Amino acid sequence: MGSFREMCFTPAEFANIAQIEKSQIPILEHNGYIKIIKKRSGSADRKMITLEEMQHYFQENRLGRHGDHSKIANPKHKIQMFYNVKGGTGKSTLSAQYVMKAAMLGLKVLAIDLDGQGHFTVNLDILDAHERPTVYDVLINDLPLADAIMNVAPGLDLVPANLGLCNIEIPLNNKARREYRLSEAIAKVADQYDLIVADTNPAASILNGSMLVAAQLVNVVCATNPLSFHGMSLVMATIEDMEREFRHSLEVKIIPNMYDNREVISQEVLGELRAQFPENCTSAVINRSADLNEATKRRSTVWEVNSKGVAAQDIKNLSRELLFS
């Protein structure tokens, strides 16, 4: 078991993520675009590519320094949030996998946990959040956001959350310009990052409303079950009300999650999502998978669990859609 920070990739895994032929890797190494190290695995040394080397490859690629064969653009929407007023949709798990995948692609990412339960924080392998500053300190005690940021892994920073964040609503309600305080705080660090992603608490709260004001893209995670689908009308109405009140236009993506093609109800809910929200529903669907649960248990990415599995493919497809479409 290894953390995301310590991840390494085999040449085959690197080729799959970079969408290149494995035969190109010796050429890239010869030209100095990547470095391959030998790492002990069991009783043998294996050729591996570190997370930092993968990130460097994609960063150079965005600058057009080694051809167009796998060119990665900058994210279409820099500030994003994962949102649903209903709990249990798998939102925090997807948020964590998404920011780790974005960091693997060489993006400089800031993750912001706005849920006092801190599941996003734990998924990113931070277990001492009770000792660290949170968005509460930023919005209520005027701590600069930069002072609440900690590094999680190469290319990935985090503003963690703890139970103290559950008490933010009343003091935030008494603050002047309460809905704008978070967006103003984010604006002060935004130029340091390629992507900023917030995981929100499952409620129609003032804090979530503040993030809706700050965001450009709202990723609504909907489990493919009847109760989650039933709540979608409330979620979309909440977003539309905020857009009208603050004259702030948002793009909304609905992510079908926990899909099981063996279950008729899952198929029906997916069909209804695509029928009722054709402009919003993502093409990518996240299938129910033991790999996602195992990645959560390990507090790492699905690529560390099974780089060839369904979950890795689903997260790859979703990430590219949310980042570049």
Salt bridges, closest charged atoms under 4 A:
ASP45 OD1 - ARG40 NE 3.31
GLU60 OE2 - ARG65 NH1 2.91
ASP125 OD1 - ARG299 NE 2.61
ASP128 OD1 - ARG132 NE 2.95
GLU131 OE2 - HIS130 NE2 3.43
ASP142 OD1 - ARG181 NH2 2.69
ASP157 OD2 - LYS108 NZ 3.41
GLU179 OE2 - ARG178 NE 2.82
GLU184 OE2 - ARG177 NH2 2.41
ASP194 OD2 - ARG62 NH2 3.63
ASP199 OD1 - LYS91 NZ 2.94
ASP241 OD1 - ARG244 NH2 2.36
GLU251 OE1 - HIS77 NE2 3.04
GLU251 OE2 - LYS253 NZ 3.92
ASP260 OD2 - ARG262 NH2 2.89
GLU294 OE2 - ARG298 NE 2.94
GLU304 OE1 - ARG298 NH1 3.10
